[in-house]
Amino acid sequence: MKKINMNMLILITEWRISKRVEEQFKAFIDGFNELIPQELVNVFDERELELLIGGLAEIDCEDWKKHTDYRGYQENDQVIQWFWKCINEWDSEQKARLLQFTTGTSRIPVNGFKDLQGSDGPRRFTIEKAGEANQLPKSHTCFNRVDLPPYTDYESLKQKLTLAVEETVGFGQE
């Protein structure tokens, strides 16, 4: 691609992504900061801020389980039983963080998990067998998928899943 075309492409992209909504975005930020001072917001990361603004939804684990697909696992496999046991033991905030870790949002659709969306339209929550038992689970938020290694005991699954959900931020996810 010629240098002039590349420069034009960069300018067009910059305009479409930021410049054309710059005035509206500034008005939004000014209004937001009028309600909540910036120094109070700065102490939160984007996940905490979403939970504070949106609140915690009551997550129905049975609905979640009902609308889950498995790859490499079956619903009755021991690791899957441990996964759901762990989730059922968690409080609402931990469940919301798992949902955020795997889907990119801590909120469920109005009609429940059957209406879960991915980056390309409707996409069910998926647990895929991937990785080694000494690794942490990995998420793919565009696909509502968690790669869950084949852990050999419940405590390992619980410890590694909790660590992944609580400590992973930003680009640690795919």
MARKE-624838 format. One record per atom (N, C-alpha, C, O): x, y, z; atom name. Coordinates in steps of 0.2 Angstrom, whole numbers, always signed. Each point is the difference from the previous one (the first is absolute). Last residue first. Example, Ala and Ser with C-alpha at 12.3 -4.5 7.8 and 13.67 -1.06 7.14 Angstrom:
SITE:px:py:pz:atomo
SITE:+64:-11:+35:N;
SITE:+4:+6:+1:CA;
SITE:-4:+5:+3:C;
SITE:+3:+6:+1:O;
SITE:-1:-34:-1:N;
SITE:-4:+6:+0:CA;
SITE:+4:+6:+0:C;
SITE:+5:-1:+3:O;
//
This chain:
SITE:px:py:pz:atomo
SITE:-45:-66:+130:N;
SITE:+0:+0:-8:CA;
SITE:-7:+2:-2:C;
SITE:-1:+0:-6:O;
SITE:+16:+5:+30:N;
SITE:-5:-3:-3:CA;
SITE:+1:+0:-8:C;
SITE:+3:+5:-2:O;
SITE:+10:+7:+17:N;
SITE:+2:-7:+2:CA;
SITE:-5:-4:-3:C;
SITE:+1:-6:+0:O;
SITE:-1:+30:-2:N;
SITE:+2:-4:-6:CA;
SITE:+3:-7:+2:C;
SITE:+3:-3:-4:O;
SITE:-18:+16:+22:N;
SITE:+2:+3:-6:CA;
SITE:+2:-6:-5:C;
SITE:-4:-4:-2:O;
SITE:+5:-5:+26:N;
SITE:-2:+7:-2:CA;
SITE:+2:+1:-7:C;
SITE:+5:-2:-3:O;
SITE:-6:-18:+24:N;
SITE:+1:+1:-7:CA;
SITE:-3:+7:-2:C;
SITE:-6:+1:+2:O;
SITE:+5:-12:+20:N;
SITE:+6:+3:-1:CA;
SITE:+1:+2:-8:C;
SITE:+4:+4:-1:O;
SITE:-24:-16:+11:N;
SITE:+2:+6:+5:CA;
SITE:+6:+4:-3:C;
SITE:+0:+6:+2:O;
SITE:-7:-26:-13:N;
SITE:-5:+5:+0:CA;
SITE:+1:+6:+4:C;
SITE:-2:+5:-3:O;
SITE:+18:-23:+2:N;
SITE:-1:+3:-6:CA;
SITE:-5:+5:-1:C;
SITE:+1:+5:-3:O;
SITE:+2:-17:+24:N;
SITE:+6:+5:-2:CA;
SITE:-1:+3:-7:C;
SITE:+1:+6:+0:O;
SITE:-17:-22:+7:N;
SITE:-1:+6:+4:CA;
SITE:+6:+5:-2:C;
SITE:-1:+6:-1:O;
SITE:+2:-27:-9:N;
SITE:-5:+4:-3:CA;
SITE:-1:+6:+4:C;
SITE:-1:+5:-3:O;
SITE:+16:-20:+12:N;
SITE:+3:+3:-7:CA;
SITE:-6:+4:-3:C;
SITE:+2:+5:-3:O;
SITE:-7:-16:+23:N;
SITE:+6:+4:+2:CA;
SITE:+2:+4:-7:C;
SITE:+1:+6:+0:O;
SITE:-18:-24:-1:N;
SITE:-2:+6:+4:CA;
SITE:+5:+6:+0:C;
SITE:-1:+6:-1:O;
SITE:+8:-27:-8:N;
SITE:-5:+4:-4:CA;
SITE:-2:+6:+3:C;
SITE:+0:+5:-3:O;
SITE:+13:-20:+16:N;
SITE:+4:+4:-5:CA;
SITE:-5:+4:-5:C;
SITE:+2:+5:-2:O;
SITE:-13:-18:+19:N;
SITE:+4:+6:+2:CA;
SITE:+4:+3:-5:C;
SITE:+1:+6:+0:O;
SITE:-12:-26:-6:N;
SITE:-5:+6:+1:CA;
SITE:+4:+6:+3:C;
SITE:-1:+5:-3:O;
SITE:+14:-24:-12:N;
SITE:-4:+0:+7:CA;
SITE:-3:+7:+0:C;
SITE:+1:+5:-3:O;
SITE:+12:-11:-16:N;
SITE:-1:-7:+3:CA;
SITE:-3:+0:+6:C;
SITE:-2:-5:+3:O;
SITE:+0:+21:-27:N;
SITE:+3:+0:+7:CA;
SITE:-2:-7:+3:C;
SITE:-5:-3:-1:O;
SITE:+6:+13:-24:N;
SITE:-2:-6:+4:CA;
SITE:+3:-1:+7:C;
SITE:+4:-4:+1:O;
SITE:-9:+29:-14:N;
SITE:+5:-6:+0:CA;
SITE:-3:-6:+4:C;
SITE:-5:+1:+4:O;
SITE:-8:+20:-17:N;
SITE:+1:-3:+6:CA;
SITE:+4:-6:+0:C;
SITE:-1:-5:-3:O;
SITE:-7:+28:-11:N;
SITE:+4:-6:-1:CA;
SITE:+2:-3:+7:C;
SITE:+3:+4:+4:O;
SITE:-24:+12:-13:N;
SITE:+5:-1:+5:CA;
SITE:+4:-6:-2:C;
SITE:-4:-5:+0:O;
SITE:-14:+24:-13:N;
SITE:+3:-7:+1:CA;
SITE:+6:+0:+5:C;
SITE:+3:+5:+1:O;
SITE:-18:+12:-15:N;
SITE:-3:-3:+6:CA;
SITE:+3:-6:+2:C;
SITE:-4:-5:+2:O;
SITE:+11:+19:-20:N;
SITE:-3:-6:-2:CA;
SITE:-4:-3:+6:C;
SITE:-2:-6:+0:O;
SITE:+16:+26:+0:N;
SITE:-4:+1:-6:CA;
SITE:-4:-6:-1:C;
SITE:-5:+0:-4:O;
SITE:+20:+0:+22:N;
SITE:-6:+4:+1:CA;
SITE:-4:+1:-6:C;
SITE:-7:+0:+0:O;
SITE:+24:-18:+10:N;
SITE:-1:+3:-6:CA;
SITE:-6:+4:+0:C;
SITE:-6:-3:-2:O;
SITE:+24:-8:+22:N;
SITE:-7:+2:-3:CA;
SITE:+1:+2:-7:C;
SITE:+5:+3:-2:O;
SITE:+8:-21:+20:N;
SITE:+1:+5:-4:CA;
SITE:-7:+2:-3:C;
SITE:-4:-4:-2:O;
SITE:+15:-10:+25:N;
SITE:-4:+1:-5:CA;
SITE:+1:+6:-4:C;
SITE:+3:+5:+2:O;
SITE:+18:-15:+10:N;
SITE:-6:+3:+2:CA;
SITE:-5:+0:-6:C;
SITE:+2:-1:-6:O;
SITE:+17:-19:+11:N;
SITE:-1:+7:-3:CA;
SITE:-7:+3:+3:C;
SITE:-4:-3:+2:O;
SITE:+14:-20:+1:N;
SITE:+3:+5:+4:CA;
SITE:-1:+8:-2:C;
SITE:+3:+4:+3:O;
SITE:-12:-24:-14:N;
SITE:-3:+0:+7:CA;
SITE:+4:+5:+4:C;
SITE:-3:+3:+5:O;
SITE:+2:+1:-32:N;
SITE:+3:-5:+5:CA;
SITE:-3:+1:+7:C;
SITE:-2:+6:+1:O;
SITE:-10:+1:-26:N;
SITE:+6:+2:+4:CA;
SITE:+1:-6:+5:C;
SITE:-2:-6:-1:O;
SITE:-22:+7:-9:N;
SITE:+6:+3:-3:CA;
SITE:+5:+1:+5:C;
SITE:-2:+2:+6:O;
SITE:-26:-8:-11:N;
SITE:+6:-4:+3:CA;
SITE:+6:+3:-4:C;
SITE:+1:-2:-6:O;
SITE:-24:+16:+8:N;
SITE:+4:-4:-4:CA;
SITE:+6:-3:+4:C;
SITE:+3:+4:+4:O;
SITE:-28:+9:-2:N;
SITE:+5:-2:+4:CA;
SITE:+4:-5:-4:C;
SITE:-3:-5:-2:O;
SITE:-16:+26:-3:N;
SITE:+3:-7:-1:CA;
SITE:+6:-1:+4:C;
SITE:+4:+5:+2:O;
SITE:-28:+11:-7:N;
SITE:+6:-1:+4:CA;
SITE:+2:-7:-1:C;
SITE:-3:-5:-1:O;
SITE:-10:+16:-19:N;
SITE:-1:-3:+6:CA;
SITE:+6:+0:+4:C;
SITE:+6:+0:-3:O;
SITE:-15:+17:-16:N;
SITE:+5:-5:+1:CA;
SITE:+0:-2:+7:C;
SITE:+0:+3:+5:O;
SITE:-11:+15:-26:N;
SITE:-2:-5:+6:CA;
SITE:+6:-5:+0:C;
SITE:+2:-3:-5:O;
SITE:+8:+23:-7:N;
SITE:-7:-1:+1:CA;
SITE:-1:-5:+5:C;
SITE:+4:-1:+5:O;
SITE:+17:+9:-10:N;
SITE:-3:-2:-7:CA;
SITE:-7:-2:+0:C;
SITE:-2:-3:-4:O;
SITE:+16:+7:+24:N;
SITE:+2:+6:-5:CA;
SITE:-3:-1:-7:C;
SITE:+0:+5:-3:O;
SITE:-14:-16:+23:N;
SITE:+8:+0:-1:CA;
SITE:+1:+6:-5:C;
SITE:-4:+4:-1:O;
SITE:-18:-10:+19:N;
SITE:+3:+2:-7:CA;
SITE:+8:+0:+0:C;
SITE:+3:+1:+5:O;
SITE:-27:-13:+9:N;
SITE:+7:+3:+0:CA;
SITE:+3:+1:-7:C;
SITE:-1:-4:-4:O;
SITE:-22:-4:+12:N;
SITE:+1:+5:-4:CA;
SITE:+7:+3:+0:C;
SITE:+2:+6:-2:O;
SITE:-9:-24:+16:N;
SITE:-2:-2:-7:CA;
SITE:+1:+5:-5:C;
SITE:+1:-1:-6:O;
SITE:+2:+4:+30:N;
SITE:+6:-2:-4:CA;
SITE:-2:-3:-7:C;
SITE:+5:+0:-4:O;
SITE:-22:+18:+16:N;
SITE:+5:-5:+2:CA;
SITE:+5:-2:-5:C;
SITE:+1:+3:-5:O;
SITE:-17:+15:+3:N;
SITE:-4:-6:-1:CA;
SITE:+5:-6:+3:C;
SITE:-2:-6:-2:O;
SITE:+11:+28:+2:N;
SITE:-7:+1:+3:CA;
SITE:-4:-7:+0:C;
SITE:-3:-2:+5:O;
SITE:+30:+1:-6:N;
SITE:-5:+3:-4:CA;
SITE:-7:+0:+4:C;
SITE:-1:-4:+4:O;
SITE:+23:+5:+10:N;
SITE:-3:-5:-4:CA;
SITE:-5:+4:-4:C;
SITE:-3:+5:+2:O;
SITE:+26:+5:+9:N;
SITE:-7:+0:+0:CA;
SITE:-2:-5:-5:C;
SITE:+3:-2:-5:O;
SITE:+20:+9:+9:N;
SITE:-3:-3:+6:CA;
SITE:-7:-1:+0:C;
SITE:-3:-3:+5:O;
SITE:+21:+3:-26:N;
SITE:-5:+4:+4:CA;
SITE:-2:-4:+6:C;
SITE:+0:-6:+0:O;
SITE:+16:-3:-16:N;
SITE:+2:+7:-1:CA;
SITE:-5:+5:+4:C;
SITE:+1:+6:+0:O;
SITE:+1:-31:-1:N;
SITE:-4:+3:-5:CA;
SITE:+1:+7:-1:C;
SITE:-2:+3:-6:O;
SITE:+14:-18:+22:N;
SITE:-1:-4:-6:CA;
SITE:-4:+3:-6:C;
SITE:+0:-2:-5:O;
SITE:+6:+14:+26:N;
SITE:+6:-4:-2:CA;
SITE:-1:-3:-7:C;
SITE:+4:+0:-4:O;
SITE:-23:+9:+16:N;
SITE:+4:+5:-3:CA;
SITE:+7:-3:-3:C;
SITE:+2:+2:-6:O;
SITE:-16:-16:+18:N;
SITE:-3:+1:-6:CA;
SITE:+3:+6:-4:C;
SITE:+1:+0:-6:O;
SITE:+8:-6:+27:N;
SITE:+1:-5:-4:CA;
SITE:-4:+1:-7:C;
SITE:+3:-1:-5:O;
SITE:-6:+16:+22:N;
SITE:+7:+1:-2:CA;
SITE:+1:-6:-5:C;
SITE:+4:+1:-5:O;
SITE:-25:-1:+16:N;
SITE:+1:+5:-5:CA;
SITE:+7:+1:-3:C;
SITE:+0:+2:-6:O;
SITE:-3:-17:+23:N;
SITE:-3:-3:-6:CA;
SITE:+0:+6:-5:C;
SITE:+1:-2:-6:O;
SITE:+7:+8:+27:N;
SITE:+4:-5:-3:CA;
SITE:-3:-3:-7:C;
SITE:+4:-1:-5:O;
SITE:-17:+15:+19:N;
SITE:+5:+4:-3:CA;
SITE:+5:-5:-4:C;
SITE:+3:+2:-5:O;
SITE:-21:-11:+17:N;
SITE:-2:+3:-6:CA;
SITE:+6:+4:-3:C;
SITE:+0:+0:-6:O;
SITE:+7:-21:+21:N;
SITE:-5:+6:+1:CA;
SITE:-1:+3:-7:C;
SITE:+3:-1:-5:O;
SITE:+5:-25:+7:N;
SITE:+2:+7:+0:CA;
SITE:-6:+4:+1:C;
SITE:-5:-1:-1:O;
SITE:+3:-23:-1:N;
SITE:+3:+2:+6:CA;
SITE:+2:+8:+0:C;
SITE:+0:+3:+6:O;
SITE:-7:-14:-26:N;
SITE:-6:+0:+5:CA;
SITE:+2:+2:+7:C;
SITE:-4:+3:+3:O;
SITE:+21:-6:-20:N;
SITE:-4:+6:-1:CA;
SITE:-6:+1:+5:C;
SITE:-2:+5:+2:O;
SITE:+16:-25:+0:N;
SITE:+3:+6:+1:CA;
SITE:-4:+7:-1:C;
SITE:+0:+4:+5:O;
SITE:-9:-25:-12:N;
SITE:+0:+0:+7:CA;
SITE:+4:+7:+2:C;
SITE:-3:+3:+5:O;
SITE:+4:-8:-28:N;
SITE:-7:+3:+3:CA;
SITE:-1:+0:+7:C;
SITE:-3:+5:+3:O;
SITE:+23:-14:-12:N;
SITE:+0:+7:-2:CA;
SITE:-7:+3:+3:C;
SITE:+0:+5:+3:O;
SITE:+4:-28:+0:N;
SITE:+4:+4:+5:CA;
SITE:-1:+8:-2:C;
SITE:+0:+4:+4:O;
SITE:-9:-20:-19:N;
SITE:-4:+0:+7:CA;
SITE:+4:+4:+5:C;
SITE:-4:+4:+3:O;
SITE:+15:-7:-23:N;
SITE:-6:+4:-1:CA;
SITE:-4:+1:+6:C;
SITE:-3:+5:+2:O;
SITE:+21:-20:-2:N;
SITE:+3:+7:+0:CA;
SITE:-6:+5:-1:C;
SITE:+0:+5:+3:O;
SITE:-5:-29:-5:N;
SITE:+2:+3:+7:CA;
SITE:+2:+7:+0:C;
SITE:-2:+4:+5:O;
SITE:-15:-13:-24:N;
SITE:+7:-1:+2:CA;
SITE:+2:+3:+7:C;
SITE:-3:+6:+2:O;
SITE:-19:-5:-15:N;
SITE:+1:-4:+6:CA;
SITE:+7:-2:+2:C;
SITE:+2:-3:+4:O;
SITE:-8:+17:-24:N;
SITE:-3:+3:+6:CA;
SITE:+1:-4:+7:C;
SITE:+0:+2:+5:O;
SITE:+18:-4:-24:N;
SITE:-7:-1:+0:CA;
SITE:-3:+2:+6:C;
SITE:+4:+1:+5:O;
SITE:+19:+6:-21:N;
SITE:-3:-2:+6:CA;
SITE:-7:-2:-1:C;
SITE:-3:+2:-5:O;
SITE:+15:+6:-12:N;
SITE:+5:-4:+3:CA;
SITE:-2:-3:+6:C;
SITE:+4:-4:+3:O;
SITE:-17:+24:-9:N;
SITE:+4:-2:-5:CA;
SITE:+6:-4:+3:C;
SITE:+4:+3:+4:O;
SITE:-31:+7:+2:N;
SITE:+6:-3:+2:CA;
SITE:+4:-2:-6:C;
SITE:-3:-3:-5:O;
SITE:-18:+22:+12:N;
SITE:+3:-5:-4:CA;
SITE:+6:-3:+3:C;
SITE:+4:+4:+3:O;
SITE:-27:+9:+8:N;
SITE:+8:+0:-1:CA;
SITE:+1:-6:-4:C;
SITE:-3:-6:+0:O;
SITE:-18:+14:+11:N;
SITE:+2:+3:-7:CA;
SITE:+7:+1:-1:C;
SITE:+3:+4:-2:O;
SITE:-13:-14:+22:N;
SITE:-4:-2:-5:CA;
SITE:+2:+2:-7:C;
SITE:-1:-3:-5:O;
SITE:+12:+11:+24:N;
SITE:+2:-7:-1:CA;
SITE:-4:-2:-6:C;
SITE:+3:-4:-4:O;
SITE:-9:+25:+12:N;
SITE:+7:+0:-3:CA;
SITE:+2:-7:-2:C;
SITE:+2:-1:-6:O;
SITE:-22:+3:+18:N;
SITE:-1:+3:-7:CA;
SITE:+7:+0:-3:C;
SITE:+0:-2:-6:O;
SITE:+1:-4:+28:N;
SITE:-4:-5:-4:CA;
SITE:-1:+2:-7:C;
SITE:+1:-4:-4:O;
SITE:+8:+19:+20:N;
SITE:+5:-5:-3:CA;
SITE:-3:-5:-3:C;
SITE:+3:-3:-5:O;
SITE:-9:+29:+8:N;
SITE:-4:-7:+1:CA;
SITE:+5:-5:-3:C;
SITE:+1:-1:-6:O;
SITE:+3:+27:+16:N;
SITE:+2:-5:-5:CA;
SITE:-3:-7:+2:C;
SITE:+1:-3:+5:O;
SITE:-6:+30:+1:N;
SITE:+0:-7:+3:CA;
SITE:+1:-5:-6:C;
SITE:-4:+0:-4:O;
SITE:+15:+25:+4:N;
SITE:-6:-4:-2:CA;
SITE:+0:-6:+4:C;
SITE:+6:-3:+1:O;
SITE:+6:+27:+5:N;
SITE:+1:-8:-1:CA;
SITE:-7:-3:-2:C;
SITE:-5:+2:+4:O;
SITE:+14:+24:-10:N;
SITE:-2:-4:+6:CA;
SITE:+1:-7:-2:C;
SITE:+2:-2:-5:O;
SITE:+4:+22:-8:N;
SITE:-6:-4:-2:CA;
SITE:-2:-4:+6:C;
SITE:-6:-3:-1:O;
SITE:+24:+18:+4:N;
SITE:-6:+4:-3:CA;
SITE:-6:-5:-2:C;
SITE:-5:+2:+1:O;
SITE:+24:-11:+10:N;
SITE:-2:+6:+4:CA;
SITE:-6:+3:-3:C;
SITE:-5:+2:+3:O;
SITE:+17:-19:-15:N;
SITE:-4:-3:+6:CA;
SITE:-3:+6:+4:C;
SITE:-6:-1:+2:O;
SITE:+20:+8:-19:N;
SITE:-6:-3:-3:CA;
SITE:-4:-3:+5:C;
SITE:-6:+1:+0:O;
SITE:+27:+7:+7:N;
SITE:-5:+5:-2:CA;
SITE:-6:-2:-3:C;
SITE:-6:+2:+2:O;
SITE:+23:-17:+3:N;
SITE:-3:+2:+6:CA;
SITE:-5:+6:-1:C;
SITE:-5:+0:+3:O;
SITE:+18:-8:-21:N;
SITE:-5:-6:+2:CA;
SITE:-3:+3:+6:C;
SITE:-6:-1:+1:O;
SITE:+22:+15:-10:N;
SITE:-6:+0:-4:CA;
SITE:-5:-6:+2:C;
SITE:-6:+1:+0:O;
SITE:+22:+9:+19:N;
SITE:+2:-2:-7:CA;
SITE:-7:-1:-4:C;
SITE:-5:+1:+3:O;
SITE:+10:+17:+18:N;
SITE:-3:-6:-2:CA;
SITE:+3:-2:-7:C;
SITE:+1:+4:-4:O;
SITE:+4:+16:+16:N;
SITE:+3:-5:+5:CA;
SITE:-3:-7:-3:C;
SITE:+2:-5:+3:O;
SITE:-8:+27:-13:N;
SITE:+7:-3:-2:CA;
SITE:+2:-6:+5:C;
SITE:+5:-3:-3:O;
SITE:-26:+16:+6:N;
SITE:+0:-5:-5:CA;
SITE:+7:-3:-1:C;
SITE:+0:-6:-2:O;
SITE:-2:+24:+16:N;
SITE:-4:-5:+3:CA;
SITE:+0:-6:-5:C;
SITE:+0:-6:+3:O;
SITE:+9:+27:-9:N;
SITE:+5:-3:+5:CA;
SITE:-4:-6:+3:C;
SITE:+4:-5:+3:O;
SITE:-16:+18:-19:N;
SITE:+5:-4:-3:CA;
SITE:+4:-4:+5:C;
SITE:+2:-6:-1:O;
SITE:-27:+14:+8:N;
SITE:+7:+3:-2:CA;
SITE:+5:-5:-2:C;
SITE:+0:-6:+2:O;
SITE:-27:+6:-6:N;
SITE:+5:-4:+4:CA;
SITE:+7:+3:-1:C;
SITE:+2:-1:-6:O;
SITE:-21:+13:-3:N;
SITE:-3:-5:+5:CA;
SITE:+5:-3:+4:C;
SITE:-1:-1:+6:O;
SITE:+9:+14:-23:N;
SITE:-4:+4:+4:CA;
SITE:-3:-3:+6:C;
SITE:-1:+2:+5:O;
SITE:+13:-14:-22:N;
SITE:+4:+3:+5:CA;
SITE:-3:+5:+5:C;
SITE:+2:+1:+5:O;
SITE:-14:-10:-24:N;
SITE:+1:-6:+5:CA;
SITE:+5:+3:+6:C;
SITE:-2:-2:+5:O;
SITE:-3:+17:-23:N;
SITE:-6:-2:+4:CA;
SITE:+1:-5:+5:C;
SITE:-2:+1:+6:O;
SITE:+20:+4:-21:N;
SITE:-1:+5:+4:CA;
SITE:-6:-1:+5:C;
SITE:+0:+2:+6:O;
SITE:+4:-18:-23:N;
SITE:+5:+0:+6:CA;
SITE:-1:+6:+5:C;
SITE:+0:-1:+6:O;
SITE:-14:+0:-26:N;
SITE:-1:-6:+5:CA;
SITE:+5:+0:+6:C;
SITE:-3:+0:+6:O;
SITE:+7:+16:-23:N;
SITE:-6:+2:+4:CA;
SITE:-2:-6:+5:C;
SITE:-2:+2:+5:O;
SITE:+19:-6:-20:N;
SITE:+3:+5:+5:CA;
SITE:-6:+2:+4:C;
SITE:+0:+1:+6:O;
SITE:-5:-15:-24:N;
SITE:+4:-4:+5:CA;
SITE:+2:+5:+6:C;
SITE:+0:-2:+6:O;
SITE:-10:+11:-25:N;
SITE:-5:-4:+4:CA;
SITE:+3:-3:+5:C;
SITE:-2:-1:+6:O;
SITE:+16:+11:-21:N;
SITE:-4:+5:+3:CA;
SITE:-5:-3:+5:C;
SITE:-1:+2:+6:O;
SITE:+15:-16:-20:N;
SITE:+3:+4:+5:CA;
SITE:-4:+5:+4:C;
SITE:+1:+0:+6:O;
SITE:-5:-16:-26:N;
SITE:-4:+0:+7:CA;
SITE:+3:+4:+5:C;
SITE:-2:-1:+6:O;
SITE:+12:-1:-28:N;
SITE:-7:+2:-1:CA;
SITE:-4:-1:+6:C;
SITE:-6:+3:+0:O;
SITE:+30:-8:+1:N;
SITE:-2:+7:-1:CA;
SITE:-7:+1:-1:C;
SITE:-3:+5:+2:O;
SITE:+12:-28:+2:N;
SITE:+0:+5:+6:CA;
SITE:-3:+7:-2:C;
SITE:-4:+3:+4:O;
SITE:+4:-23:-19:N;
SITE:+0:-3:+7:CA;
SITE:-1:+5:+5:C;
SITE:-3:-1:+5:O;
SITE:+4:+7:-28:N;
SITE:-6:-4:+1:CA;
SITE:+0:-3:+7:C;
SITE:-5:-1:+3:O;
SITE:+24:+14:-10:N;
SITE:-6:+4:+0:CA;
SITE:-6:-4:+1:C;
SITE:-5:+2:+4:O;
SITE:+25:-13:-6:N;
SITE:+0:+5:+6:CA;
SITE:-6:+4:+0:C;
SITE:-3:+0:+6:O;
SITE:+6:-13:-25:N;
SITE:-1:-5:+6:CA;
SITE:+0:+5:+6:C;
SITE:-5:-1:+4:O;
SITE:+11:+11:-24:N;
SITE:-7:-2:+0:CA;
SITE:-2:-4:+6:C;
SITE:-5:+1:+3:O;
SITE:+28:+5:-5:N;
SITE:-5:+6:+1:CA;
SITE:-7:-2:+0:C;
SITE:-4:+3:+5:O;
SITE:+19:-19:-11:N;
SITE:+1:+1:+7:CA;
SITE:-4:+6:+2:C;
SITE:-3:+0:+5:O;
SITE:+4:-6:-28:N;
SITE:-4:-5:+4:CA;
SITE:+1:+1:+8:C;
SITE:-5:+0:+3:O;
SITE:+17:+14:-18:N;
SITE:-7:+2:-1:CA;
SITE:-4:-5:+5:C;
SITE:-5:+1:+3:O;
SITE:+28:-5:-5:N;
SITE:-1:+6:+4:CA;
SITE:-8:+2:+0:C;
SITE:-3:+2:+5:O;
SITE:+10:-20:-19:N;
SITE:+1:-2:+7:CA;
SITE:-2:+6:+5:C;
SITE:-3:-1:+5:O;
SITE:+5:+5:-28:N;
SITE:-6:-4:+1:CA;
SITE:+0:-2:+8:C;
SITE:-6:+0:+3:O;
SITE:+25:+11:-11:N;
SITE:-5:+5:+0:CA;
SITE:-7:-4:+2:C;
SITE:-4:+3:+3:O;
SITE:+23:-16:-7:N;
SITE:+1:+4:+7:CA;
SITE:-6:+5:+0:C;
SITE:-3:+0:+6:O;
SITE:+0:-23:-20:N;
SITE:+4:+6:+0:CA;
SITE:-1:+4:+6:C;
SITE:-5:-1:+4:O;
SITE:+3:-26:-6:N;
SITE:-4:+6:+0:CA;
SITE:+4:+6:+0:C;
SITE:+5:+0:+4:O;
//
